[in-house]
């Protein structure tokens, strides 16, 4: 049986779509998430894992389902918070750093020893090119994901490919509830982003590493 691909944030909306995309392509999938369970997950699910904790992350990657090594890592875990600099809390900067940068860092450090070739794909954000009002903490953390991606790609060049996708607004129920549906047709559909993630994890992208690829839909 082929080695599995690990998907973090697997119980979330995007993580579950990525997992289904990979499973449909014939890959074994192992999902990791803080949530205790994920409904209808298309593979092995490891719940209750705090990816901001390095020791807990390392322990999760030592699970029997990953004992034979892995073929790739899709780091989907993360989050968003809209908050202005002057009216928000400094704690938001720490919070978004932990759930966006530290989760990707811990997962990569735990995954690399299990990878023989293969690839890592992180999720950044197109908004990191310029922070708008209320986006300071979020874009700072996603900029950290991009720099992590580039640095790790150089460190692992010739061994493991490391890339990131930079989506604009994802068409999710949460975003429709927060932002209305007037412009939703312009947003990136999760399945579209999942297809790019799957490509970057595949052998078809064997010459691509250190790239931060905008996936901006029709925005």
Sine and cosine of phi, psi and omega as CSV:
sin_phi,cos_phi,sin_psi,cos_psi,sin_omega,cos_omega
0.00,0.00,0.61,-0.79,-0.02,-1.00
-0.93,0.37,0.41,-0.91,0.03,-1.00
-0.94,0.35,0.54,-0.84,-0.07,-1.00
-0.98,0.18,0.31,-0.95,0.20,-0.98
-0.97,-0.24,0.74,-0.67,0.01,-1.00
-1.00,-0.02,0.72,-0.70,0.08,-1.00
-0.86,-0.50,0.89,-0.46,0.10,-0.99
-1.00,0.02,0.33,-0.94,-0.10,-0.99
0.90,0.44,0.51,0.86,-0.20,-0.98
-0.95,0.32,-0.31,0.95,0.02,-1.00
-1.00,0.02,-0.19,0.98,0.01,-1.00
-0.98,0.21,0.10,-0.99,-0.09,-1.00
-0.89,0.45,-0.81,0.59,-0.01,-1.00
-0.92,0.38,-0.67,0.74,-0.01,-1.00
-0.85,0.52,-0.64,0.77,0.00,-1.00
-0.93,0.36,-0.58,0.82,0.04,-1.00
-0.92,0.38,-0.68,0.74,0.04,-1.00
-0.88,0.47,-0.69,0.72,0.01,-1.00
-0.87,0.50,-0.68,0.73,0.01,-1.00
-0.92,0.39,-0.61,0.79,0.04,-1.00
-0.88,0.48,-0.71,0.70,-0.01,-1.00
-0.92,0.39,-0.67,0.74,0.01,-1.00
-0.89,0.45,-0.64,0.77,0.01,-1.00
-0.90,0.43,-0.45,0.89,0.03,-1.00
-0.99,0.11,0.01,1.00,0.08,-1.00
0.99,-0.15,0.14,0.99,0.00,-1.00
-1.00,0.05,0.59,-0.81,0.25,-0.97
-0.96,0.27,0.65,-0.76,-0.09,-1.00
-0.79,-0.61,0.70,-0.71,0.13,-0.99
-0.87,-0.50,0.86,-0.51,-0.01,-1.00
-0.99,-0.17,0.60,-0.80,0.05,-1.00
-0.77,-0.63,0.71,-0.71,-0.02,-1.00
-0.35,-0.94,0.38,-0.92,0.12,-0.99
-0.93,0.36,-0.52,0.85,0.03,-1.00
-0.87,0.49,0.57,-0.82,-0.06,-1.00
-0.95,0.32,-0.40,0.92,-0.02,-1.00
-0.43,-0.90,0.30,-0.95,0.03,-1.00
-0.70,-0.72,0.86,-0.51,-0.06,-1.00
-0.91,0.41,0.73,-0.69,0.11,-0.99
0.83,0.55,0.59,0.81,-0.01,-1.00
-0.94,0.34,0.72,-0.69,-0.10,-0.99
-1.00,0.06,0.79,0.62,-0.02,-1.00
0.21,-0.98,-0.42,-0.91,0.04,-1.00
-1.00,0.06,0.74,-0.67,-0.03,-1.00
-0.88,-0.48,0.77,-0.64,0.05,-1.00
-0.92,-0.39,0.96,-0.29,-0.08,-1.00
-0.98,-0.21,0.21,-0.98,0.03,-1.00
0.95,0.31,0.43,0.90,-0.06,-1.00
-0.97,-0.22,0.87,-0.50,0.04,-1.00
-1.00,0.02,0.98,-0.20,-0.07,-1.00
-0.96,0.27,-0.14,0.99,0.13,-0.99
-0.98,0.20,-0.22,0.98,0.01,-1.00
-0.99,-0.15,0.90,-0.43,-0.08,-1.00
-0.89,0.46,-0.67,0.74,-0.03,-1.00
-0.92,0.40,-0.67,0.74,0.01,-1.00
-0.91,0.42,-0.60,0.80,0.03,-1.00
-0.92,0.40,-0.72,0.70,0.03,-1.00
-0.87,0.50,-0.66,0.76,0.02,-1.00
-0.90,0.43,-0.63,0.78,0.01,-1.00
-0.90,0.44,-0.64,0.77,-0.01,-1.00
-0.97,0.25,-0.10,1.00,0.11,-0.99
-1.00,-0.08,0.15,0.99,-0.01,-1.00
-0.90,0.44,0.50,-0.87,0.00,-1.00
-0.81,0.59,-0.53,0.85,-0.03,-1.00
-0.91,0.42,-0.30,0.95,-0.03,-1.00
-0.92,-0.39,0.19,0.98,-0.11,-0.99
-0.89,0.46,-0.46,0.89,-0.02,-1.00
-1.00,0.01,0.13,0.99,-0.05,-1.00
0.99,-0.10,0.13,-0.99,-0.03,-1.00
-0.76,-0.65,0.34,-0.94,0.01,-1.00
-0.99,-0.11,-0.32,0.95,-0.03,-1.00
-0.03,-1.00,0.16,-0.99,0.00,-1.00
-0.69,-0.73,0.81,-0.58,0.17,-0.99
-0.95,-0.32,0.96,-0.29,-0.02,-1.00
-1.00,0.02,1.00,-0.07,-0.05,-1.00
-0.98,-0.18,-0.32,0.95,-0.05,-1.00
-0.84,0.54,0.65,-0.76,0.01,-1.00
0.28,-0.96,-0.14,-0.99,-0.02,-1.00
-0.19,-0.98,0.01,-1.00,-0.11,-0.99
-0.67,-0.74,0.56,-0.83,0.13,-0.99
-0.51,-0.86,0.84,-0.55,0.06,-1.00
-1.00,-0.03,0.84,-0.54,-0.07,-1.00
-0.29,-0.96,0.77,-0.64,0.01,-1.00
-0.96,0.30,0.36,-0.93,-0.02,-1.00
-0.91,0.42,-0.70,0.71,-0.12,-0.99
-0.99,0.16,-0.52,0.85,-0.03,-1.00
-0.98,-0.17,-0.20,0.98,-0.02,-1.00
-1.00,0.06,-0.15,-0.99,-0.02,-1.00
-0.95,-0.32,0.67,-0.74,0.12,-0.99
-0.84,0.54,-0.42,0.91,0.01,-1.00
-0.90,0.44,-0.42,0.91,0.03,-1.00
-0.90,0.43,-0.55,0.83,0.03,-1.00
-0.91,0.42,-0.67,0.74,0.05,-1.00
-0.91,0.40,-0.68,0.73,-0.02,-1.00
-0.87,0.50,-0.75,0.66,-0.04,-1.00
-0.94,0.33,-0.53,0.85,0.12,-0.99
-0.88,0.48,-0.70,0.71,-0.06,-1.00
-0.91,0.41,-0.71,0.71,-0.10,-0.99
-0.99,0.12,-0.32,0.95,0.01,-1.00
-0.98,-0.21,-0.75,0.67,-0.05,-1.00
-1.00,0.05,-0.77,0.64,-0.11,-0.99
-0.91,0.41,-0.59,0.81,0.04,-1.00
-0.89,0.45,-0.67,0.74,0.02,-1.00
-0.92,0.39,-0.64,0.77,0.03,-1.00
-0.89,0.45,-0.78,0.63,-0.03,-1.00
-0.89,0.47,-0.66,0.75,0.00,-1.00
-0.90,0.43,-0.67,0.74,0.00,-1.00
-0.90,0.45,-0.71,0.71,-0.02,-1.00
-0.89,0.45,-0.57,0.82,0.03,-1.00
-0.98,0.22,-0.51,0.86,-0.09,-1.00
-0.99,0.16,-0.60,0.80,-0.14,-0.99
-0.82,0.57,-0.68,0.73,0.04,-1.00
-0.89,0.46,-0.32,0.95,-0.01,-1.00
-1.00,-0.09,-0.10,1.00,-0.06,-1.00
-0.99,-0.12,0.78,-0.63,0.15,-0.99
-0.89,-0.46,1.00,0.02,-0.23,-0.97
0.99,0.14,-0.53,-0.85,0.04,-1.00
0.97,0.24,-0.27,-0.96,-0.16,-0.99
-0.47,-0.88,0.38,-0.92,0.13,-0.99
-0.86,-0.50,0.69,-0.72,0.09,-1.00
-0.81,-0.59,0.84,-0.54,0.06,-1.00
-0.98,-0.21,0.29,-0.96,0.05,-1.00
-0.92,-0.39,0.93,-0.37,0.11,-0.99
-0.99,-0.15,-0.64,-0.77,0.02,-1.00
-0.36,-0.93,0.67,-0.74,0.05,-1.00
-0.89,0.46,-0.45,0.89,-0.03,-1.00
-0.91,0.41,-0.21,0.98,-0.01,-1.00
-0.93,0.37,-0.24,0.97,0.04,-1.00
-0.92,0.40,-0.49,0.87,0.04,-1.00
-0.33,-0.94,0.86,-0.51,-0.03,-1.00
-0.98,0.20,0.79,-0.62,0.10,-1.00
-1.00,-0.08,0.00,-1.00,0.02,-1.00
-0.85,0.53,0.74,-0.68,0.01,-1.00
0.98,0.18,0.02,1.00,-0.11,-0.99
-0.93,-0.37,0.11,0.99,-0.11,-0.99
-0.85,0.53,-0.82,0.58,-0.05,-1.00
-0.91,0.41,-0.65,0.76,-0.01,-1.00
-0.91,0.41,-0.76,0.66,-0.05,-1.00
-0.93,0.37,-0.52,0.85,0.08,-1.00
-0.89,0.46,-0.68,0.74,-0.02,-1.00
-0.94,0.35,-0.63,0.77,0.01,-1.00
-0.95,0.31,-0.47,0.88,0.15,-0.99
-0.90,0.45,-0.60,0.80,0.07,-1.00
-0.89,0.46,-0.60,0.80,0.06,-1.00
-0.89,0.45,-0.67,0.75,0.01,-1.00
-0.90,0.44,-0.70,0.72,0.00,-1.00
-0.93,0.37,-0.60,0.80,0.10,-0.99
-0.86,0.51,-0.71,0.70,0.00,-1.00
-0.85,0.52,-0.74,0.67,-0.04,-1.00
-0.91,0.41,-0.69,0.72,-0.02,-1.00
-0.91,0.41,-0.68,0.73,-0.02,-1.00
-0.93,0.36,-0.57,0.82,0.04,-1.00
-0.88,0.47,-0.65,0.76,0.05,-1.00
-0.92,0.38,-0.65,0.76,-0.03,-1.00
-0.91,0.42,-0.57,0.82,-0.10,-1.00
-0.96,-0.28,0.21,0.98,-0.09,-1.00
-0.83,0.56,0.76,-0.65,-0.05,-1.00
1.00,0.02,-0.16,0.99,0.02,-1.00
-0.91,-0.42,-0.83,0.56,-0.04,-1.00
-0.68,-0.73,0.73,-0.69,0.07,-1.00
-0.99,0.12,0.63,-0.77,0.00,-1.00
-0.72,-0.70,0.86,-0.51,0.00,-1.00
-0.68,-0.73,0.18,-0.98,0.06,-1.00
-0.68,-0.73,0.50,-0.87,0.16,-0.99
-0.96,-0.26,0.60,-0.80,-0.04,-1.00
-0.85,-0.52,1.00,0.10,-0.03,-1.00
-0.97,0.23,0.41,-0.91,0.20,-0.98
-1.00,0.07,-0.76,-0.65,-0.02,-1.00
-0.99,0.13,0.80,-0.60,0.05,-1.00
-1.00,0.06,0.64,-0.77,0.03,-1.00
-0.99,0.12,1.00,0.06,0.01,-1.00
-0.86,-0.52,0.36,-0.93,0.06,-1.00
-0.83,0.56,-0.61,0.79,-0.01,-1.00
-0.91,0.42,-0.68,0.73,0.00,-1.00
-0.93,0.37,-0.58,0.81,0.05,-1.00
-0.91,0.42,-0.63,0.78,0.01,-1.00
-0.92,0.38,-0.62,0.78,-0.05,-1.00
-0.99,0.16,-0.54,0.84,-0.19,-0.98
-0.89,-0.45,-0.02,1.00,-0.08,-1.00
0.99,0.16,0.11,-0.99,-0.10,-0.99
-0.93,-0.37,0.10,1.00,-0.11,-0.99
-0.87,0.50,-0.63,0.77,-0.06,-1.00
-0.95,-0.30,0.20,0.98,-0.11,-0.99
-0.87,0.50,-0.49,0.87,-0.01,-1.00
-0.90,0.43,-0.36,0.93,0.00,-1.00
-1.00,0.07,-0.29,0.96,-0.11,-0.99
-0.97,0.26,0.20,-0.98,0.04,-1.00
-0.99,0.15,0.83,-0.55,0.08,-1.00
-0.96,0.27,0.68,-0.74,-0.02,-1.00
-0.79,0.62,-0.60,0.80,0.01,-1.00
-0.91,0.42,-0.53,0.85,0.05,-1.00
-0.92,0.39,-0.70,0.72,0.02,-1.00
-0.92,0.39,-0.64,0.77,0.02,-1.00
-0.86,0.50,-0.60,0.80,0.02,-1.00
-0.91,0.42,-0.61,0.80,0.04,-1.00
-0.93,0.36,-0.67,0.75,0.06,-1.00
-0.86,0.51,-0.72,0.70,-0.01,-1.00
-0.89,0.46,-0.64,0.77,0.05,-1.00
-0.88,0.48,-0.73,0.69,-0.04,-1.00
-0.92,0.40,-0.43,0.90,0.07,-1.00
-0.99,0.14,-0.23,0.97,-0.12,-0.99
-1.00,0.00,0.26,-0.97,0.05,-1.00
-0.91,0.42,-0.34,0.94,0.03,-1.00
-0.90,0.44,-0.36,0.93,0.03,-1.00
-0.97,-0.23,0.47,0.88,-0.10,-0.99
-0.88,0.48,-0.35,0.94,-0.01,-1.00
-0.99,-0.13,0.11,0.99,-0.10,-1.00
-0.94,-0.34,0.88,-0.48,0.12,-0.99
-0.46,-0.89,0.52,-0.86,-0.02,-1.00
0.97,0.23,0.23,0.97,-0.05,-1.00
-0.99,-0.11,0.63,-0.78,0.14,-0.99
-0.91,-0.42,0.97,-0.23,-0.24,-0.97
-0.99,-0.17,0.89,-0.45,0.05,-1.00
-0.91,0.41,0.70,-0.71,0.09,-1.00
-0.76,-0.65,1.00,0.06,-0.23,-0.97
-0.95,-0.31,0.03,1.00,0.06,-1.00
0.88,0.47,-0.78,-0.62,-0.06,-1.00
-0.89,-0.45,0.36,0.93,-0.02,-1.00
-0.96,0.28,0.00,0.00,0.00,0.00
